[in-house]
Amino acid sequence: MRIKVKVKPGASKNEVKKIEENFYEVRCTTIPEKGKANEKVIELLSEFLDIPKSKIKIIRGQSSREKEIEIE
């Protein structure tokens, strides 16, 4: 399954919102530095979707706020 995610780094709290069927908004307190925000996004999605982090991969948008993510 592939989903699209809009990331808002540097937010006041960590939060995941489902906007549409395959579109999510992720707010994370982590700043986008050396992939730390990407790691936090994967962690938050893992908790929200109740699946292991190892099953989540960022396919597109490593350095963008709009990401495409594959979930096994």
N, CA, C and O atoms as a Tripos MOL2 file, in Angstrom:
@<TRIPOS>MOLECULE
protein
  288   287    72     0     0
PROTEIN
NO_CHARGES

@<TRIPOS>ATOM
      1 N           0.8420   -1.1760    0.0000 N.3       1 MET1
      2 CA          0.0000    0.0000    0.0000 C.3       1 MET1
      3 C           0.8890    1.2420    0.0000 C.2       1 MET1
      4 O           1.9110    1.2850    0.6850 O.2       1 MET1
      5 N           0.4950    2.2330   -0.7640 N.am      2 ARG2
      6 CA          1.2390    3.4950   -0.7930 C.3       2 ARG2
      7 C           0.3410    4.6120   -0.2970 C.2       2 ARG2
      8 O          -0.8440    4.6760   -0.6240 O.2       2 ARG2
      9 N           0.9370    5.4960    0.5060 N.am      3 ILE3
     10 CA          0.1950    6.6450    1.0080 C.3       3 ILE3
     11 C           1.0110    7.9060    0.7500 C.2       3 ILE3
     12 O           2.2270    7.8490    0.5660 O.2       3 ILE3
     13 N           0.3340    9.0260    0.7410 N.am      4 LYS4
     14 CA          1.0110   10.3210    0.6270 C.3       4 LYS4
     15 C           0.9060   11.0000    1.9800 C.2       4 LYS4
     16 O          -0.1170   10.9250    2.6600 O.2       4 LYS4
     17 N           1.9960   11.6660    2.3520 N.am      5 VAL5
     18 CA          2.0720   12.3000    3.6640 C.3       5 VAL5
     19 C           2.5800   13.7220    3.5080 C.2       5 VAL5
     20 O           3.5660   13.9650    2.8130 O.2       5 VAL5
     21 N           1.9090   14.6510    4.1500 N.am      6 LYS6
     22 CA          2.3900   16.0240    4.2220 C.3       6 LYS6
     23 C           2.9580   16.2030    5.6260 C.2       6 LYS6
     24 O           2.2560   16.0040    6.6170 O.2       6 LYS6
     25 N           4.2260   16.5790    5.7040 N.am      7 VAL7
     26 CA          4.9160   16.6870    6.9880 C.3       7 VAL7
     27 C           5.0490   18.1490    7.3900 C.2       7 VAL7
     28 O           5.3840   19.0080    6.5730 O.2       7 VAL7
     29 N           4.7810   18.4130    8.6570 N.am      8 LYS8
     30 CA          4.9740   19.7490    9.2210 C.3       8 LYS8
     31 C           5.9790   19.6220   10.3700 C.2       8 LYS8
     32 O           5.5890   19.4090   11.5180 O.2       8 LYS8
     33 N           7.2670   19.7530   10.0580 N.am      9 PRO9
     34 CA          8.2900   19.6330   11.1040 C.3       9 PRO9
     35 C           8.3380   20.8780   11.9790 C.2       9 PRO9
     36 O           7.9070   21.9530   11.5640 O.2       9 PRO9
     37 N           8.8630   20.7290   13.1880 N.am     10 GLY10
     38 CA          8.9920   21.8550   14.1030 C.3      10 GLY10
     39 C           7.6690   22.2750   14.7120 C.2      10 GLY10
     40 O           7.5410   23.3970   15.2010 O.2      10 GLY10
     41 N           6.6790   21.3850   14.6900 N.am     11 ALA11
     42 CA          5.3570   21.6910   15.2580 C.3      11 ALA11
     43 C           5.4240   21.6960   16.7840 C.2      11 ALA11
     44 O           6.4200   21.2770   17.3750 O.2      11 ALA11
     45 N           4.3590   22.1720   17.4070 N.am     12 SER12
     46 CA          4.3390   22.2370   18.8710 C.3      12 SER12
     47 C           4.0670   20.8730   19.5140 C.2      12 SER12
     48 O           4.3900   20.6610   20.6830 O.2      12 SER12
     49 N           3.4640   19.9370   18.7380 N.am     13 LYS13
     50 CA          3.2420   18.5900   19.2700 C.3      13 LYS13
     51 C           3.2740   17.5650   18.1470 C.2      13 LYS13
     52 O           3.1150   17.9070   16.9750 O.2      13 LYS13
     53 N           3.4830   16.3060   18.5150 N.am     14 ASN14
     54 CA          3.4740   15.2130   17.5460 C.3      14 ASN14
     55 C           2.0390   14.7590   17.3220 C.2      14 ASN14
     56 O           1.2920   14.5100   18.2680 O.2      14 ASN14
     57 N           1.6680   14.6540   16.0390 N.am     15 GLU15
     58 CA          0.2760   14.3200   15.7280 C.3      15 GLU15
     59 C           0.1690   13.7650   14.3120 C.2      15 GLU15
     60 O           0.8710   14.2150   13.4060 O.2      15 GLU15
     61 N          -0.7190   12.7760   14.1260 N.am     16 VAL16
     62 CA         -1.0080   12.2350   12.8000 C.3      16 VAL16
     63 C          -2.5030   12.3870   12.5570 C.2      16 VAL16
     64 O          -3.3230   12.0300   13.4040 O.2      16 VAL16
     65 N          -2.8480   12.9230   11.3860 N.am     17 LYS17
     66 CA         -4.2570   13.0850   11.0070 C.3      17 LYS17
     67 C          -4.4770   12.4020    9.6640 C.2      17 LYS17
     68 O          -3.6760   12.5470    8.7410 O.2      17 LYS17
     69 N          -5.5670   11.6590    9.5690 N.am     18 LYS18
     70 CA         -5.9340   11.0640    8.2880 C.3      18 LYS18
     71 C          -6.8410   12.0650    7.5760 C.2      18 LYS18
     72 O          -7.9340   12.3660    8.0550 O.2      18 LYS18
     73 N          -6.3900   12.5760    6.4410 N.am     19 ILE19
     74 CA         -7.1380   13.5760    5.6890 C.3      19 ILE19
     75 C          -8.0830   12.8870    4.6950 C.2      19 ILE19
     76 O          -9.2710   13.2040    4.6320 O.2      19 ILE19
     77 N          -7.5420   11.9510    3.9300 N.am     20 GLU20
     78 CA         -8.3040   11.1560    2.9690 C.3      20 GLU20
     79 C          -7.8750    9.7060    3.1050 C.2      20 GLU20
     80 O          -7.0780    9.3650    3.9800 O.2      20 GLU20
     81 N          -8.4050    8.8510    2.2360 N.am     21 GLU21
     82 CA         -8.1030    7.4170    2.3040 C.3      21 GLU21
     83 C          -6.5950    7.1350    2.3170 C.2      21 GLU21
     84 O          -6.1170    6.3800    3.1640 O.2      21 GLU21
     85 N          -5.8510    7.7290    1.3970 N.am     22 ASN22
     86 CA         -4.4090    7.4840    1.3120 C.3      22 ASN22
     87 C          -3.5950    8.7650    1.4740 C.2      22 ASN22
     88 O          -2.5190    8.8980    0.8910 O.2      22 ASN22
     89 N          -4.1070    9.7020    2.2610 N.am     23 PHE23
     90 CA         -3.4040   10.9690    2.4810 C.3      23 PHE23
     91 C          -3.4460   11.3260    3.9630 C.2      23 PHE23
     92 O          -4.5140   11.3970    4.5710 O.2      23 PHE23
     93 N          -2.2650   11.5490    4.5310 N.am     24 TYR24
     94 CA         -2.1390   11.8520    5.9570 C.3      24 TYR24
     95 C          -1.3520   13.1370    6.1570 C.2      24 TYR24
     96 O          -0.5470   13.5230    5.3100 O.2      24 TYR24
     97 N          -1.5900   13.7880    7.2740 N.am     25 GLU25
     98 CA         -0.7940   14.9470    7.6810 C.3      25 GLU25
     99 C          -0.0970   14.5660    8.9810 C.2      25 GLU25
    100 O          -0.7330   14.1160    9.9340 O.2      25 GLU25
    101 N           1.2170   14.7540    9.0050 N.am     26 VAL26
    102 CA          2.0010   14.4120   10.1870 C.3      26 VAL26
    103 C           2.6850   15.6630   10.7020 C.2      26 VAL26
    104 O           3.4430   16.3110    9.9790 O.2      26 VAL26
    105 N           2.4160   15.9970   11.9490 N.am     27 ARG27
    106 CA          3.1080   17.1050   12.6070 C.3      27 ARG27
    107 C           4.1000   16.4880   13.5820 C.2      27 ARG27
    108 O           3.7460   15.6110   14.3690 O.2      27 ARG27
    109 N           5.3440   16.9530   13.5260 N.am     28 CYS28
    110 CA          6.3380   16.4270   14.4670 C.3      28 CYS28
    111 C           7.1740   17.5690   15.0340 C.2      28 CYS28
    112 O           7.4370   18.5680   14.3640 O.2      28 CYS28
    113 N           7.5730   17.3950   16.2580 N.am     29 THR29
    114 CA          8.3370   18.4260   16.9600 C.3      29 THR29
    115 C           9.7970   18.4480   16.5190 C.2      29 THR29
    116 O          10.5140   19.4150   16.7780 O.2      29 THR29
    117 N          10.2330   17.3900   15.8590 N.am     30 THR30
    118 CA         11.6180   17.2710   15.4120 C.3      30 THR30
    119 C          11.9010   18.2220   14.2500 C.2      30 THR30
    120 O          11.0610   18.4160   13.3710 O.2      30 THR30
    121 N          13.0950   18.8100   14.2610 N.am     31 ILE31
    122 CA         13.4830   19.6840   13.1510 C.3      31 ILE31
    123 C          14.0580   18.8380   12.0070 C.2      31 ILE31
    124 O          14.6420   17.7830   12.2540 O.2      31 ILE31
    125 N          13.8960   19.2890   10.7710 N.am     32 PRO32
    126 CA         14.3790   18.5020    9.6260 C.3      32 PRO32
    127 C          15.8970   18.6250    9.4620 C.2      32 PRO32
    128 O          16.3870   19.4190    8.6600 O.2      32 PRO32
    129 N          16.6140   17.8370   10.2250 N.am     33 GLU33
    130 CA         18.0730   17.8920   10.2010 C.3      33 GLU33
    131 C          18.6340   16.4770   10.2020 C.2      33 GLU33
    132 O          18.3450   15.7000   11.1120 O.2      33 GLU33
    133 N          19.4290   16.1340    9.1980 N.am     34 LYS34
    134 CA         20.0930   14.8350    9.0770 C.3      34 LYS34
    135 C          19.1220   13.6570    9.1480 C.2      34 LYS34
    136 O          19.4510   12.6140    9.7130 O.2      34 LYS34
    137 N          17.9340   13.8200    8.5800 N.am     35 GLY35
    138 CA         16.9670   12.7240    8.5250 C.3      35 GLY35
    139 C          16.2190   12.4440    9.8140 C.2      35 GLY35
    140 O          15.4720   11.4690    9.8930 O.2      35 GLY35
    141 N          16.4040   13.2830   10.8290 N.am     36 LYS36
    142 CA         15.7360   13.0480   12.1150 C.3      36 LYS36
    143 C          14.2180   13.1770   12.0020 C.2      36 LYS36
    144 O          13.4840   12.4060   12.6200 O.2      36 LYS36
    145 N          13.7480   14.1420   11.2220 N.am     37 ALA37
    146 CA         12.3060   14.3190   11.0470 C.3      37 ALA37
    147 C          11.7120   13.1210   10.3000 C.2      37 ALA37
    148 O          10.6080   12.6820   10.6220 O.2      37 ALA37
    149 N          12.4320   12.5920    9.3090 N.am     38 ASN38
    150 CA         11.9520   11.4150    8.5750 C.3      38 ASN38
    151 C          11.8100   10.2180    9.5180 C.2      38 ASN38
    152 O          10.8280    9.4800    9.4420 O.2      38 ASN38
    153 N          12.7810   10.0290   10.3960 N.am     39 GLU39
    154 CA         12.7190    8.9390   11.3730 C.3      39 GLU39
    155 C          11.5150    9.1040   12.2840 C.2      39 GLU39
    156 O          10.8300    8.1320   12.6000 O.2      39 GLU39
    157 N          11.2590   10.3340   12.7050 N.am     40 LYS40
    158 CA         10.1240   10.6090   13.5940 C.3      40 LYS40
    159 C           8.8010   10.3780   12.8610 C.2      40 LYS40
    160 O           7.8510    9.8670   13.4540 O.2      40 LYS40
    161 N           8.7300   10.7430   11.5940 N.am     41 VAL41
    162 CA          7.5240   10.5200   10.7970 C.3      41 VAL41
    163 C           7.2230    9.0240   10.7250 C.2      41 VAL41
    164 O           6.0760    8.6130   10.9060 O.2      41 VAL41
    165 N           8.2380    8.2150   10.4640 N.am     42 ILE42
    166 CA          8.0590    6.7600   10.3990 C.3      42 ILE42
    167 C           7.5980    6.2280   11.7540 C.2      42 ILE42
    168 O           6.7130    5.3750   11.8220 O.2      42 ILE42
    169 N           8.1950    6.7300   12.8250 N.am     43 GLU43
    170 CA          7.8150    6.3080   14.1770 C.3      43 GLU43
    171 C           6.3540    6.6610   14.4730 C.2      43 GLU43
    172 O           5.6080    5.8300   14.9920 O.2      43 GLU43
    173 N           5.9490    7.8780   14.1490 N.am     44 LEU44
    174 CA          4.5690    8.3160   14.4090 C.3      44 LEU44
    175 C           3.5580    7.5370   13.5710 C.2      44 LEU44
    176 O           2.5040    7.1470   14.0740 O.2      44 LEU44
    177 N           3.8710    7.3110   12.3000 N.am     45 LEU45
    178 CA          2.9750    6.5160   11.4500 C.3      45 LEU45
    179 C           2.8720    5.0810   11.9570 C.2      45 LEU45
    180 O           1.7970    4.4810   11.9210 O.2      45 LEU45
    181 N           3.9800    4.5360   12.4240 N.am     46 SER46
    182 CA          3.9990    3.1850   12.9660 C.3      46 SER46
    183 C           3.0360    3.0650   14.1460 C.2      46 SER46
    184 O           2.2700    2.1050   14.2330 O.2      46 SER46
    185 N           3.0770    4.0330   15.0430 N.am     47 GLU47
    186 CA          2.1780    4.0270   16.2040 C.3      47 GLU47
    187 C           0.7230    4.2260   15.7640 C.2      47 GLU47
    188 O          -0.1720    3.5300   16.2440 O.2      47 GLU47
    189 N           0.4910    5.1630   14.8640 N.am     48 PHE48
    190 CA         -0.8630    5.4990   14.4160 C.3      48 PHE48
    191 C          -1.5280    4.3300   13.6820 C.2      48 PHE48
    192 O          -2.7000    4.0320   13.9110 O.2      48 PHE48
    193 N          -0.7690    3.6690   12.7970 N.am     49 LEU49
    194 CA         -1.3080    2.5670   11.9920 C.3      49 LEU49
    195 C          -1.1480    1.2090   12.6740 C.2      49 LEU49
    196 O          -1.6550    0.2010   12.1820 O.2      49 LEU49
    197 N          -0.4460    1.1860   13.8000 N.am     50 ASP50
    198 CA         -0.2090   -0.0240   14.5850 C.3      50 ASP50
    199 C           0.4880   -1.1170   13.7610 C.2      50 ASP50
    200 O           0.0450   -2.2650   13.7090 O.2      50 ASP50
    201 N           1.5980   -0.7130   13.1180 N.am     51 ILE51
    202 CA          2.4240   -1.6580   12.3760 C.3      51 ILE51
    203 C           3.8860   -1.3920   12.7330 C.2      51 ILE51
    204 O           4.2160   -0.2910   13.1750 O.2      51 ILE51
    205 N           4.7700   -2.3780   12.5500 N.am     52 PRO52
    206 CA          6.1890   -2.1830   12.8730 C.3      52 PRO52
    207 C           6.8590   -1.1400   11.9650 C.2      52 PRO52
    208 O           6.5060   -1.0090   10.7930 O.2      52 PRO52
    209 N           7.8140   -0.4130   12.5130 N.am     53 LYS53
    210 CA          8.5500    0.6090   11.7500 C.3      53 LYS53
    211 C           9.2700    0.0050   10.5540 C.2      53 LYS53
    212 O           9.4360    0.6670    9.5300 O.2      53 LYS53
    213 N           9.6980   -1.2460   10.6750 N.am     54 SER54
    214 CA         10.4430   -1.9000    9.5990 C.3      54 SER54
    215 C           9.5970   -2.1040    8.3400 C.2      54 SER54
    216 O          10.1510   -2.3610    7.2710 O.2      54 SER54
    217 N           8.2810   -1.9950    8.4400 N.am     55 LYS55
    218 CA          7.3930   -2.1850    7.2910 C.3      55 LYS55
    219 C           7.0650   -0.8730    6.5800 C.2      55 LYS55
    220 O           6.2940   -0.8630    5.6200 O.2      55 LYS55
    221 N           7.6490    0.2380    7.0480 N.am     56 ILE56
    222 CA          7.3740    1.5580    6.4820 C.3      56 ILE56
    223 C           8.6340    2.1050    5.8190 C.2      56 ILE56
    224 O           9.6970    2.1500    6.4380 O.2      56 ILE56
    225 N           8.5130    2.5260    4.5460 N.am     57 LYS57
    226 CA          9.6540    3.0770    3.8030 C.3      57 LYS57
    227 C           9.2430    4.3450    3.0860 C.2      57 LYS57
    228 O           8.1620    4.4170    2.5020 O.2      57 LYS57
    229 N          10.1120    5.3490    3.1320 N.am     58 ILE58
    230 CA          9.8800    6.5720    2.3640 C.3      58 ILE58
    231 C          10.4230    6.3330    0.9600 C.2      58 ILE58
    232 O          11.6190    6.1010    0.7810 O.2      58 ILE58
    233 N           9.5440    6.3900   -0.0320 N.am     59 ILE59
    234 CA          9.9370    6.1210   -1.4150 C.3      59 ILE59
    235 C          10.3450    7.4050   -2.1250 C.2      59 ILE59
    236 O          11.3430    7.4360   -2.8460 O.2      59 ILE59
    237 N           9.5620    8.4680   -1.9150 N.am     60 ARG60
    238 CA          9.8280    9.7530   -2.5510 C.3      60 ARG60
    239 C           9.7140   10.8670   -1.5370 C.2      60 ARG60
    240 O           8.9090   10.7950   -0.6090 O.2      60 ARG60
    241 N          10.5250   11.8990   -1.7170 N.am     61 GLY61
    242 CA         10.4060   13.0890   -0.8820 C.3      61 GLY61
    243 C          11.2550   13.0690    0.3720 C.2      61 GLY61
    244 O          10.8530   13.6090    1.4030 O.2      61 GLY61
    245 N          12.4330   12.4510    0.2970 N.am     62 GLN62
    246 CA         13.3290   12.4020    1.4600 C.3      62 GLN62
    247 C          13.5910   13.7870    2.0420 C.2      62 GLN62
    248 O          13.6390   13.9550    3.2610 O.2      62 GLN62
    249 N          13.7590   14.7690    1.1750 N.am     63 SER63
    250 CA         14.0670   16.1190    1.6530 C.3      63 SER63
    251 C          12.9220   17.0980    1.3870 C.2      63 SER63
    252 O          13.1210   18.3120    1.3890 O.2      63 SER63
    253 N          11.7290   16.5590    1.1590 N.am     64 SER64
    254 CA         10.5610   17.3880    0.8840 C.3      64 SER64
    255 C           9.5290   17.2170    1.9960 C.2      64 SER64
    256 O           9.5660   16.2410    2.7440 O.2      64 SER64
    257 N           8.6220   18.1640    2.0940 N.am     65 ARG65
    258 CA          7.5480   18.0370    3.0870 C.3      65 ARG65
    259 C           6.4600   17.0900    2.6140 C.2      65 ARG65
    260 O           5.7100   16.5410    3.4210 O.2      65 ARG65
    261 N           6.3770   16.8980    1.3000 N.am     66 GLU66
    262 CA          5.4040   15.9560    0.7400 C.3      66 GLU66
    263 C           6.1160   14.6710    0.3940 C.2      66 GLU66
    264 O           7.0390   14.6610   -0.4210 O.2      66 GLU66
    265 N           5.6900   13.5940    1.0080 N.am     67 LYS67
    266 CA          6.3800   12.3170    0.8690 C.3      67 LYS67
    267 C           5.4290   11.2460    0.3590 C.2      67 LYS67
    268 O           4.2190   11.3070    0.5800 O.2      67 LYS67
    269 N           6.0000   10.2640   -0.3270 N.am     68 GLU68
    270 CA          5.2500    9.0770   -0.7060 C.3      68 GLU68
    271 C           5.8550    7.9310    0.0890 C.2      68 GLU68
    272 O           7.0660    7.7120    0.0730 O.2      68 GLU68
    273 N           4.9970    7.2150    0.7750 N.am     69 ILE69
    274 CA          5.4660    6.1710    1.6860 C.3      69 ILE69
    275 C           4.8370    4.8350    1.3090 C.2      69 ILE69
    276 O           3.6460    4.7480    1.0090 O.2      69 ILE69
    277 N           5.6710    3.7960    1.3330 N.am     70 GLU70
    278 CA          5.1770    2.4430    1.0480 C.3      70 GLU70
    279 C           5.0790    1.6800    2.3530 C.2      70 GLU70
    280 O           5.9850    1.7130    3.1860 O.2      70 GLU70
    281 N           3.9530    0.9890    2.5140 N.am     71 ILE71
    282 CA          3.7200    0.1720    3.6980 C.3      71 ILE71
    283 C           3.5350   -1.2670    3.2270 C.2      71 ILE71
    284 O           2.6680   -1.5540    2.4030 O.2      71 ILE71
    285 N           4.3500   -2.1550    3.7520 N.am     72 GLU72
    286 CA          4.2760   -3.5820    3.3630 C.3      72 GLU72
    287 C           3.0530   -4.2360    3.9700 C.2      72 GLU72
    288 O           2.8200   -5.4260    3.7590 O.2      72 GLU72
@<TRIPOS>BOND
     1     1     2 1
     2     2     3 1
     3     3     4 2
     4     3     5 am
     5     5     6 1
     6     6     7 1
     7     7     8 2
     8     7     9 am
     9     9    10 1
    10    10    11 1
    11    11    12 2
    12    11    13 am
    13    13    14 1
    14    14    15 1
    15    15    16 2
    16    15    17 am
    17    17    18 1
    18    18    19 1
    19    19    20 2
    20    19    21 am
    21    21    22 1
    22    22    23 1
    23    23    24 2
    24    23    25 am
    25    25    26 1
    26    26    27 1
    27    27    28 2
    28    27    29 am
    29    29    30 1
    30    30    31 1
    31    31    32 2
    32    31    33 am
    33    33    34 1
    34    34    35 1
    35    35    36 2
    36    35    37 am
    37    37    38 1
    38    38    39 1
    39    39    40 2
    40    39    41 am
    41    41    42 1
    42    42    43 1
    43    43    44 2
    44    43    45 am
    45    45    46 1
    46    46    47 1
    47    47    48 2
    48    47    49 am
    49    49    50 1
    50    50    51 1
    51    51    52 2
    52    51    53 am
    53    53    54 1
    54    54    55 1
    55    55    56 2
    56    55    57 am
    57    57    58 1
    58    58    59 1
    59    59    60 2
    60    59    61 am
    61    61    62 1
    62    62    63 1
    63    63    64 2
    64    63    65 am
    65    65    66 1
    66    66    67 1
    67    67    68 2
    68    67    69 am
    69    69    70 1
    70    70    71 1
    71    71    72 2
    72    71    73 am
    73    73    74 1
    74    74    75 1
    75    75    76 2
    76    75    77 am
    77    77    78 1
    78    78    79 1
    79    79    80 2
    80    79    81 am
    81    81    82 1
    82    82    83 1
    83    83    84 2
    84    83    85 am
    85    85    86 1
    86    86    87 1
    87    87    88 2
    88    87    89 am
    89    89    90 1
    90    90    91 1
    91    91    92 2
    92    91    93 am
    93    93    94 1
    94    94    95 1
    95    95    96 2
    96    95    97 am
    97    97    98 1
    98    98    99 1
    99    99   100 2
   100    99   101 am
   101   101   102 1
   102   102   103 1
   103   103   104 2
   104   103   105 am
   105   105   106 1
   106   106   107 1
   107   107   108 2
   108   107   109 am
   109   109   110 1
   110   110   111 1
   111   111   112 2
   112   111   113 am
   113   113   114 1
   114   114   115 1
   115   115   116 2
   116   115   117 am
   117   117   118 1
   118   118   119 1
   119   119   120 2
   120   119   121 am
   121   121   122 1
   122   122   123 1
   123   123   124 2
   124   123   125 am
   125   125   126 1
   126   126   127 1
   127   127   128 2
   128   127   129 am
   129   129   130 1
   130   130   131 1
   131   131   132 2
   132   131   133 am
   133   133   134 1
   134   134   135 1
   135   135   136 2
   136   135   137 am
   137   137   138 1
   138   138   139 1
   139   139   140 2
   140   139   141 am
   141   141   142 1
   142   142   143 1
   143   143   144 2
   144   143   145 am
   145   145   146 1
   146   146   147 1
   147   147   148 2
   148   147   149 am
   149   149   150 1
   150   150   151 1
   151   151   152 2
   152   151   153 am
   153   153   154 1
   154   154   155 1
   155   155   156 2
   156   155   157 am
   157   157   158 1
   158   158   159 1
   159   159   160 2
   160   159   161 am
   161   161   162 1
   162   162   163 1
   163   163   164 2
   164   163   165 am
   165   165   166 1
   166   166   167 1
   167   167   168 2
   168   167   169 am
   169   169   170 1
   170   170   171 1
   171   171   172 2
   172   171   173 am
   173   173   174 1
   174   174   175 1
   175   175   176 2
   176   175   177 am
   177   177   178 1
   178   178   179 1
   179   179   180 2
   180   179   181 am
   181   181   182 1
   182   182   183 1
   183   183   184 2
   184   183   185 am
   185   185   186 1
   186   186   187 1
   187   187   188 2
   188   187   189 am
   189   189   190 1
   190   190   191 1
   191   191   192 2
   192   191   193 am
   193   193   194 1
   194   194   195 1
   195   195   196 2
   196   195   197 am
   197   197   198 1
   198   198   199 1
   199   199   200 2
   200   199   201 am
   201   201   202 1
   202   202   203 1
   203   203   204 2
   204   203   205 am
   205   205   206 1
   206   206   207 1
   207   207   208 2
   208   207   209 am
   209   209   210 1
   210   210   211 1
   211   211   212 2
   212   211   213 am
   213   213   214 1
   214   214   215 1
   215   215   216 2
   216   215   217 am
   217   217   218 1
   218   218   219 1
   219   219   220 2
   220   219   221 am
   221   221   222 1
   222   222   223 1
   223   223   224 2
   224   223   225 am
   225   225   226 1
   226   226   227 1
   227   227   228 2
   228   227   229 am
   229   229   230 1
   230   230   231 1
   231   231   232 2
   232   231   233 am
   233   233   234 1
   234   234   235 1
   235   235   236 2
   236   235   237 am
   237   237   238 1
   238   238   239 1
   239   239   240 2
   240   239   241 am
   241   241   242 1
   242   242   243 1
   243   243   244 2
   244   243   245 am
   245   245   246 1
   246   246   247 1
   247   247   248 2
   248   247   249 am
   249   249   250 1
   250   250   251 1
   251   251   252 2
   252   251   253 am
   253   253   254 1
   254   254   255 1
   255   255   256 2
   256   255   257 am
   257   257   258 1
   258   258   259 1
   259   259   260 2
   260   259   261 am
   261   261   262 1
   262   262   263 1
   263   263   264 2
   264   263   265 am
   265   265   266 1
   266   266   267 1
   267   267   268 2
   268   267   269 am
   269   269   270 1
   270   270   271 1
   271   271   272 2
   272   271   273 am
   273   273   274 1
   274   274   275 1
   275   275   276 2
   276   275   277 am
   277   277   278 1
   278   278   279 1
   279   279   280 2
   280   279   281 am
   281   281   282 1
   282   282   283 1
   283   283   284 2
   284   283   285 am
   285   285   286 1
   286   286   287 1
   287   287   288 2
@<TRIPOS>SUBSTRUCTURE
     1 MET1         2 RESIDUE 1 A MET
     2 ARG2         6 RESIDUE 1 A ARG
     3 ILE3        10 RESIDUE 1 A ILE
     4 LYS4        14 RESIDUE 1 A LYS
     5 VAL5        18 RESIDUE 1 A VAL
     6 LYS6        22 RESIDUE 1 A LYS
     7 VAL7        26 RESIDUE 1 A VAL
     8 LYS8        30 RESIDUE 1 A LYS
     9 PRO9        34 RESIDUE 1 A PRO
    10 GLY10       38 RESIDUE 1 A GLY
    11 ALA11       42 RESIDUE 1 A ALA
    12 SER12       46 RESIDUE 1 A SER
    13 LYS13       50 RESIDUE 1 A LYS
    14 ASN14       54 RESIDUE 1 A ASN
    15 GLU15       58 RESIDUE 1 A GLU
    16 VAL16       62 RESIDUE 1 A VAL
    17 LYS17       66 RESIDUE 1 A LYS
    18 LYS18       70 RESIDUE 1 A LYS
    19 ILE19       74 RESIDUE 1 A ILE
    20 GLU20       78 RESIDUE 1 A GLU
    21 GLU21       82 RESIDUE 1 A GLU
    22 ASN22       86 RESIDUE 1 A ASN
    23 PHE23       90 RESIDUE 1 A PHE
    24 TYR24       94 RESIDUE 1 A TYR
    25 GLU25       98 RESIDUE 1 A GLU
    26 VAL26      102 RESIDUE 1 A VAL
    27 ARG27      106 RESIDUE 1 A ARG
    28 CYS28      110 RESIDUE 1 A CYS
    29 THR29      114 RESIDUE 1 A THR
    30 THR30      118 RESIDUE 1 A THR
    31 ILE31      122 RESIDUE 1 A ILE
    32 PRO32      126 RESIDUE 1 A PRO
    33 GLU33      130 RESIDUE 1 A GLU
    34 LYS34      134 RESIDUE 1 A LYS
    35 GLY35      138 RESIDUE 1 A GLY
    36 LYS36      142 RESIDUE 1 A LYS
    37 ALA37      146 RESIDUE 1 A ALA
    38 ASN38      150 RESIDUE 1 A ASN
    39 GLU39      154 RESIDUE 1 A GLU
    40 LYS40      158 RESIDUE 1 A LYS
    41 VAL41      162 RESIDUE 1 A VAL
    42 ILE42      166 RESIDUE 1 A ILE
    43 GLU43      170 RESIDUE 1 A GLU
    44 LEU44      174 RESIDUE 1 A LEU
    45 LEU45      178 RESIDUE 1 A LEU
    46 SER46      182 RESIDUE 1 A SER
    47 GLU47      186 RESIDUE 1 A GLU
    48 PHE48      190 RESIDUE 1 A PHE
    49 LEU49      194 RESIDUE 1 A LEU
    50 ASP50      198 RESIDUE 1 A ASP
    51 ILE51      202 RESIDUE 1 A ILE
    52 PRO52      206 RESIDUE 1 A PRO
    53 LYS53      210 RESIDUE 1 A LYS
    54 SER54      214 RESIDUE 1 A SER
    55 LYS55      218 RESIDUE 1 A LYS
    56 ILE56      222 RESIDUE 1 A ILE
    57 LYS57      226 RESIDUE 1 A LYS
    58 ILE58      230 RESIDUE 1 A ILE
    59 ILE59      234 RESIDUE 1 A ILE
    60 ARG60      238 RESIDUE 1 A ARG
    61 GLY61      242 RESIDUE 1 A GLY
    62 GLN62      246 RESIDUE 1 A GLN
    63 SER63      250 RESIDUE 1 A SER
    64 SER64      254 RESIDUE 1 A SER
    65 ARG65      258 RESIDUE 1 A ARG
    66 GLU66      262 RESIDUE 1 A GLU
    67 LYS67      266 RESIDUE 1 A LYS
    68 GLU68      270 RESIDUE 1 A GLU
    69 ILE69      274 RESIDUE 1 A ILE
    70 GLU70      278 RESIDUE 1 A GLU
    71 ILE71      282 RESIDUE 1 A ILE
    72 GLU72      286 RESIDUE 1 A GLU
